Amino acid sequence: MANVGVVALRYAHAFAGVALKKGLDLVAARQQMADFAVLFESNPQLREVLMDPSIANEQKLNVLDGIAARLGMMREVRNFLAIIMDHQRLGDLNVILSAYDQVADLDLGVTEAEVSTVHELNGEDRAELEMQVAKLAGTRIRVAYKLDSALLGGAVVKIGSTVYDGSVRAQLEQMKRALLSA
């Protein structure tokens, strides 16, 4: 059987191709898929119905259509989910969505960044930091924030495999090395 990651990338690329061809809003499409995924994960009865091979596909499609209408889903998103369901891949939905995020980020020119701080940042500080991180990355960014109690202050930013350490600890270490070498 094929690796789930490889299969997920195939689905992600397929949907990205449709989205590009149809001129869909990639962010809105992703949000609609995420909304469905949350509903699917949080509702055991829904999972049971949509994943049960003994239930006719037509009945499953009726359930999906009801959900699509309630969520205001784009037709293309509904069709994509129907294909995943028909191919019995709903159990891999989160992996497929993660792969789609990567593909969509490439299409949108978005880079993932991870920012670690010792405490939560307010909206103004986040906006300023994200602007600086975008300059470092040279692209639009999506930031995931983490709290790190080991930091004394400042922030550590990871973009891809590059780490920018603006923490107080790193600054103290740098001063220590300068003093020892003087």
Phi, psi and omega per residue, in radians:
M1 nan 2.494 -3.083
A2 -1.196 2.605 3.089
N3 -1.030 2.351 -3.116
V4 -1.017 -0.676 -3.138
G5 -1.093 -0.711 3.119
V6 -1.160 -0.782 3.119
V7 -1.092 -0.764 3.139
A8 -1.047 -0.728 3.111
L9 -1.122 -0.635 3.097
R10 -1.081 -0.823 3.107
Y11 -1.090 -0.755 -3.117
A12 -1.072 -0.799 3.121
H13 -1.139 -0.672 3.128
A14 -1.080 -0.836 -3.138
F15 -1.172 -0.677 3.121
A16 -1.063 -0.662 3.093
G17 -1.113 -0.758 3.104
V18 -1.114 -0.797 -3.111
A19 -1.056 -0.727 3.128
L20 -1.158 -0.806 -3.126
K21 -1.081 -0.681 -3.099
K22 -1.547 -0.111 -3.138
G23 1.192 0.605 -3.119
L24 -1.261 2.686 2.996
D25 -1.314 1.879 -3.051
L26 -1.099 -0.632 -3.132
V27 -1.190 -0.776 3.135
A28 -1.145 -0.707 3.126
A29 -1.089 -0.757 3.131
R30 -1.103 -0.703 -3.135
Q31 -1.137 -0.692 3.116
Q32 -1.121 -0.709 3.091
M33 -1.152 -0.689 3.119
A34 -1.137 -0.702 3.103
D35 -1.060 -0.754 3.104
F36 -1.114 -0.745 -3.121
A37 -1.065 -0.702 3.113
V38 -1.120 -0.790 3.113
L39 -1.069 -0.772 -3.128
F40 -1.093 -0.782 -3.116
E41 -1.237 -0.569 -3.053
S42 -1.562 -0.081 -3.074
N43 -2.144 1.682 -3.102
P44 -1.030 -0.618 3.139
Q45 -1.157 -0.698 3.110
L46 -1.107 -0.803 3.099
R47 -1.009 -0.776 -3.109
E48 -1.068 -0.806 -3.122
V49 -1.135 -0.857 -3.039
L50 -1.275 -0.352 -3.112
M51 -1.836 -0.050 -3.110
D52 -1.373 2.006 -3.120
P53 -1.184 -0.269 -3.127
S54 -1.462 -0.205 3.105
I55 -1.556 2.310 -3.097
A56 -1.044 2.485 -3.124
N57 -1.049 -0.606 3.130
E58 -1.067 -0.711 3.110
Q59 -1.154 -0.707 3.117
K60 -1.107 -0.705 3.121
L61 -1.125 -0.627 3.080
N62 -1.096 -0.719 3.095
V63 -1.116 -0.806 3.124
L64 -1.059 -0.726 3.133
D65 -1.089 -0.690 3.095
G66 -1.099 -0.743 3.122
I67 -1.166 -0.762 -3.135
A68 -1.037 -0.735 3.129
A69 -1.138 -0.766 -3.126
R70 -1.120 -0.649 -3.119
L71 -1.529 -0.109 -3.111
G72 1.176 0.685 -3.064
M73 -1.241 2.465 2.988
M74 -1.108 2.589 -3.138
R75 -1.002 -0.693 -3.111
E76 -1.157 -0.638 3.107
V77 -1.186 -0.775 3.100
R78 -1.022 -0.786 -3.130
N79 -1.127 -0.674 3.115
F80 -1.098 -0.787 3.110
L81 -1.136 -0.612 3.099
A82 -1.118 -0.685 3.111
I83 -1.153 -0.785 3.112
I84 -1.032 -0.746 3.134
M85 -1.140 -0.797 -3.122
D86 -1.075 -0.605 3.137
H87 -1.535 0.177 3.104
Q88 0.964 0.831 3.134
R89 -2.044 0.217 3.130
L90 -1.059 -0.512 3.081
G91 -1.124 -0.357 3.128
D92 -1.770 0.204 -3.016
L93 -0.971 -0.780 -3.119
N94 -1.145 -0.614 3.087
V95 -1.183 -0.701 3.110
I96 -1.120 -0.745 3.122
L97 -1.145 -0.643 3.084
S98 -1.114 -0.747 3.093
A99 -1.118 -0.694 3.118
Y100 -1.106 -0.681 3.091
D101 -0.974 -0.781 -3.131
Q102 -1.113 -0.791 -3.125
V103 -1.143 -0.798 -3.137
A104 -1.118 -0.686 3.100
D105 -1.041 -0.717 3.094
L106 -1.091 -0.792 -3.138
D107 -1.110 -0.634 -3.112
L108 -1.537 -0.148 -3.098
G109 1.244 0.649 -3.118
V110 -1.833 2.381 3.098
T111 -1.953 2.426 3.091
E112 -1.429 2.424 3.054
A113 -2.335 2.573 3.082
E114 -2.087 2.226 -3.127
V115 -2.057 2.182 3.094
S116 -1.904 2.281 3.088
T117 -2.375 2.882 -3.125
V118 -1.403 -0.436 3.133
H119 -2.492 2.867 3.121
E120 -1.054 2.450 3.070
L121 -1.674 2.542 3.065
N122 -1.347 2.968 -3.073
G123 -0.992 -0.725 -3.128
E124 -1.143 -0.771 3.138
D125 -1.153 -0.682 3.095
R126 -1.074 -0.809 -3.113
A127 -1.058 -0.779 3.137
E128 -1.116 -0.802 -3.134
L129 -1.108 -0.753 -3.139
E130 -1.114 -0.613 3.084
M131 -1.118 -0.743 3.123
Q132 -1.171 -0.699 3.132
V133 -1.152 -0.681 3.097
A134 -1.079 -0.671 3.079
K135 -1.105 -0.756 3.111
L136 -1.075 -0.750 -3.081
A137 -1.311 -0.496 -3.097
G138 1.317 0.230 3.130
T139 -2.542 3.080 2.967
R140 -1.216 2.656 -3.070
I141 -2.275 2.751 2.926
R142 -2.129 2.149 -3.047
V143 -1.848 2.319 2.979
A144 -1.893 2.207 -3.115
Y145 -1.717 2.463 3.065
K146 -2.285 2.555 3.010
L147 -1.666 2.375 -3.138
D148 -2.323 1.807 -3.076
S149 -1.207 -0.221 3.121
A150 -1.334 -0.308 3.116
L151 -1.343 2.521 3.067
L152 -1.479 -0.528 -3.113
G153 3.032 3.138 -3.118
G154 1.336 -2.744 -3.098
A155 -2.602 2.656 3.007
V156 -2.051 2.201 -3.088
V157 -2.025 2.269 3.097
K158 -2.054 2.122 3.080
I159 -2.138 1.913 -3.050
G160 1.118 -2.188 3.131
S161 -1.737 0.063 -3.120
T162 -1.673 2.298 3.136
V163 -1.997 2.235 3.054
Y164 -1.890 1.942 -3.053
D165 -1.761 1.742 3.096
G166 -1.854 0.460 -3.114
S167 -1.369 2.756 3.091
V168 -1.082 -0.692 3.125
R169 -1.002 -0.797 3.138
A170 -1.129 -0.679 3.121
Q171 -1.144 -0.688 3.095
L172 -1.147 -0.719 3.101
E173 -1.087 -0.719 3.134
Q174 -1.121 -0.724 3.094
M175 -1.128 -0.690 3.132
K176 -1.075 -0.797 3.116
R177 -1.105 -0.701 3.128
A178 -1.109 -0.739 -3.134
L179 -1.177 -0.691 -3.138
L180 -1.210 -0.535 -3.113
S181 -1.516 -0.162 -3.112
A182 -1.410 nan nan
